[in-house]
Every structure is written in C-alpha cells, then in structure tokens.
Amino acid sequence: MKLTWLGHSAFHLETASQSILVDPFWTGNPTFPAGHEEKIARVDTIVLTHGHEDHIGDSARLAKKYGATVVAQFEICMWLAGQGVEKVQPMNTGGCVEQDGVTYCMVQAFHSSAIIKDGVPVTMGDPAGFVIKADGKSIYHAGDTAIFSDMALIQRIHQPSVGLIPIGDRFTMGPEQAALACNEFLDLEVIVPIHWGTFPLLTGTPEAFRKLVKRGRVMDATPGQPFEI
C-alpha cells in the first residue's frame, strides 16, 4: 500500500485495487506539490472529513474529472450532488461503508464543519475522522480535531497502525496534545503529522511533536513523495 502526502491534510492512498484521495485541498494550497495532478491517472474514491474549504477543496472538480465516488457526511454528499457530483456514499459518525473492497469507517472528531458563502456559514453536518481499511491495513485520518479520550476506543475498535494526525495548533491539536493522544490513547506504528505549515497561523511543527512522542515512528513526509506503509 502506498501513501502520498499532498500537503495540509490531503493524501493519495493507493491500495492493491483502489486509488483514493482524502481531503483534496489542492487549489490554493501552497504546500501542494506543483504538477502532481498530472501524475494521477485514476481516482476511484474521494474521502472528506468535514466541510471546511481547506478540506473539501477540489473534490467536486476531481470527482467529475475522474468519475470518483465521494464518501462523506450526508450533508456534504448532498451539497456536492448539487454541484454535479453523480456518485456519492453518504454516511454518518459511527457507521462504516464498503466501496470496492475498501472499508471506510467514520469516527468522531471535535471541530466544526461549514462552508462560507457570501459571508454566511452553511452547515456541512458534523466534523469527522476516518479509518480506512484495505490490504490488511487500518489507517486513521483524524481530520481536524482536538484531543479526546475516546481516541482510545477508536484504537480498540479499529486497531489502526498508521495515523495521520493534526499538529498545527489553533484550529486543531498542537504538538503537545497530539503527542499525548499518540502516547496515551492511540497505539500507532507509523505517525504522519498533518495540518501544519500550510499557513502562518499553523504554528505547530513536526520537530516539536517528535520530541514528545514516546511510541510510534513519526514520518518525515514530503509532499508528493510516496512511501510504503
């Protein structure tokens, strides 16, 4: 299984049979690797953790370009259907869906979820994280979240070995809280810090996070550079 960080919280996950994008915020993302879209020949599924523009990103355009199915909160799926996206898998927190041999489980996150149109927030349901299960692996994308003790239940129920964990602070956990989550509630073999460095307001750094993590290997992921998990 191959995982490529595309800056911010965006990922490209390649399983034995599927090409999956998570939170494809590409346009306007200064950490997105230039020209990387041309390297992606196919996308089967797009997974969205919540409705903020830096996570929904290019999902409508990409879903139509590749004919991909969007897996997301019910409200997000219905909003994207209104944008012309034809294939959606609406779901809600606590549920799992199977799509072409890959299982997507929506789990809790503490954040907000709305898109701003003409200065007015439009609700996109609740924020979430996802556990993606394929090829004998379980990957936890925490989405944008504060620390919460029920992360231990996510670990117990879904047994992720790979965690994509926000560390940028202000809008999510900072390095200290993210490290506490990894040390006490999660039991991950591989940890990829996300949602950091995109904009000046995100002050948390992988260096500060790595110093505090006591279990699991913190990856030095580079946008656009795939690695095996």
C-alpha positions in Angstrom: 0.0 0.0 0.0 1.4 3.4 -1.0 0.6 6.7 0.7 1.5 10.2 -0.6 1.0 13.3 1.5 -0.1 16.2 -0.7 0.3 19.0 1.8 -2.0 20.2 4.6 -4.4 17.2 5.3 -4.6 15.9 1.7 -3.4 12.4 0.8 -3.4 10.0 -2.1 -3.7 6.4 -0.9 -3.1 3.5 -3.4 -4.2 0.1 -2.4 -3.9 -3.1 -4.4 -7.1 -2.3 -6.3 -8.1 1.3 -5.4 -6.9 4.9 -5.9 -8.2 7.1 -3.0 -7.9 10.8 -2.3 -8.5 12.2 1.2 -9.4 15.9 1.7 -8.0 17.0 -1.7 -7.3 20.7 -1.0 -5.1 21.4 -4.0 -6.0 24.7 -5.5 -4.9 27.5 -3.1 -2.7 25.1 -1.0 0.8 26.4 -1.0 2.2 23.1 0.1 0.5 21.1 -2.7 3.3 19.7 -5.0 3.1 21.5 -8.3 2.2 19.3 -11.2 1.2 16.4 -9.1 -2.3 16.1 -10.5 -0.9 15.2 -13.9 0.7 12.1 -12.2 -2.6 10.7 -11.1 -4.3 8.8 -13.8 -7.2 7.5 -11.9 -9.2 8.2 -8.7 -11.9 5.7 -7.5 -12.9 7.3 -4.2 -12.7 10.7 -2.5 -13.0 10.8 1.3 -13.9 14.1 3.0 -13.5 14.5 6.8 -15.5 17.7 7.0 -16.9 20.7 5.2 -14.3 23.4 5.5 -12.9 24.7 2.2 -9.4 23.6 3.0 -10.6 20.0 3.1 -13.4 19.9 0.6 -11.0 21.7 -1.7 -11.1 20.4 -5.3 -13.4 17.5 -4.6 -16.3 18.5 -6.8 -14.0 19.1 -9.8 -11.9 15.9 -9.2 -15.0 13.7 -8.6 -16.4 14.8 -12.0 -13.0 14.6 -13.8 -12.3 11.0 -12.6 -15.8 9.7 -12.1 -15.0 9.1 -8.5 -17.4 8.2 -5.6 -17.4 10.7 -2.7 -17.6 9.2 0.8 -18.5 11.8 3.4 -21.1 13.1 5.8 -24.7 13.1 4.4 -24.8 16.9 4.2 -21.5 17.1 2.3 -22.6 14.5 -0.1 -25.9 16.2 -0.8 -24.1 19.6 -1.2 -21.7 18.0 -3.7 -24.5 16.3 -5.6 -25.9 19.8 -6.1 -22.6 20.7 -7.6 -23.0 18.0 -10.2 -21.2 15.1 -8.5 -23.0 11.9 -9.6 -21.6 9.2 -7.3 -21.8 9.6 -3.5 -21.8 7.4 -0.5 -23.5 9.4 2.3 -22.9 8.2 5.9 -22.6 9.5 9.4 -20.4 9.1 12.5 -20.2 5.6 13.8 -21.0 3.9 10.5 -18.9 2.0 8.0 -19.4 1.5 4.3 -17.6 -0.8 1.9 -16.7 0.5 -1.5 -14.9 -1.8 -4.0 -13.1 -3.9 -1.4 -12.1 -1.0 0.9 -13.9 -0.2 4.2 -14.5 3.4 5.3 -15.4 3.9 9.0 -16.4 7.4 10.1 -15.3 8.2 13.6 -15.7 11.2 15.9 -13.7 14.4 15.7 -14.0 17.7 17.7 -14.0 20.6 15.4 -16.6 22.5 13.2 -17.9 21.9 9.7 -19.3 24.6 7.5 -18.7 26.4 4.2 -18.9 30.1 4.0 -21.0 31.6 1.1 -21.4 35.3 0.8 -20.3 35.7 4.4 -22.9 33.2 5.7 -21.9 29.8 7.1 -23.7 26.9 5.5 -23.6 23.7 7.7 -22.0 20.7 6.4 -23.0 18.3 9.2 -20.5 17.3 11.8 -16.7 17.0 11.6 -15.3 13.5 11.5 -12.2 11.4 11.2 -12.0 8.2 9.0 -10.5 4.8 9.5 -9.7 3.3 6.1 -9.2 -0.5 6.0 -7.6 -2.2 3.0 -5.0 -4.8 2.2 -4.9 -5.9 5.8 -4.0 -2.3 7.0 -6.0 0.1 9.1 -5.3 3.8 8.6 -6.7 6.6 10.9 -7.1 10.0 9.4 -8.0 12.1 12.4 -9.3 15.0 10.4 -9.3 18.3 12.2 -9.7 17.6 15.8 -9.0 18.5 19.4 -7.7 15.7 21.7 -10.4 13.5 23.2 -10.1 10.4 25.3 -12.4 8.3 23.1 -9.5 8.1 20.7 -8.7 5.0 22.8 -12.0 3.5 21.6 -11.1 4.2 18.0 -7.8 2.3 18.6 -9.6 -0.5 20.4 -12.4 -1.0 17.8 -10.5 -0.3 14.6 -6.8 -1.1 15.6 -5.2 1.4 13.2 -1.4 1.0 12.8 -1.0 4.2 10.7 -2.2 7.6 12.0 -2.5 10.9 10.1 -2.5 13.3 13.0 -3.0 17.1 13.0 -0.4 19.1 14.9 -0.7 22.6 13.7 -2.4 24.1 16.7 -5.0 27.0 16.8 -7.6 25.0 14.7 -6.6 21.5 15.8 -4.4 19.8 18.4 -0.9 21.3 18.8 2.2 19.2 19.2 1.8 18.7 22.9 -1.8 17.5 22.7 -1.2 15.4 19.6 1.7 13.7 21.3 -0.4 13.0 24.4 -3.0 11.4 22.1 -0.4 9.2 20.5 1.2 8.3 23.8 -1.9 7.5 25.8 -4.9 6.8 23.6 -3.5 5.6 20.3 -1.0 2.8 19.6 0.3 3.6 16.1 3.3 2.1 14.4 3.6 5.0 11.9 2.5 8.6 12.5 2.3 11.3 9.8 2.0 14.8 11.1 -0.6 16.8 9.1 -2.3 20.2 9.1 0.9 22.1 9.8 3.0 24.7 8.0 0.4 25.5 5.3 -0.3 29.0 6.6 1.5 31.2 9.2 -1.4 30.7 11.7 -0.5 27.0 12.0 2.5 27.2 14.4 2.9 23.6 15.5 5.9 21.8 14.0 6.9 18.2 13.4 10.1 18.8 15.4 8.3 19.8 18.5 5.8 16.9 18.1 8.5 14.3 17.5 10.4 15.3 20.7 7.3 14.4 22.7 6.1 11.2 21.0 7.1 8.1 23.1 5.6 5.4 20.9 5.3 5.0 17.2 7.6 6.3 14.4 7.0 9.8 13.3 7.4 10.1 9.5 9.3 12.9 7.7 6.8 13.0 4.9 7.5 15.3 1.9 4.5 16.5 -0.2 4.4 14.5 -3.4 6.9 11.8 -2.3 5.1 8.4 -1.9 6.1 5.9 0.8 5.1 2.3 1.6 3.0 1.5 4.7 
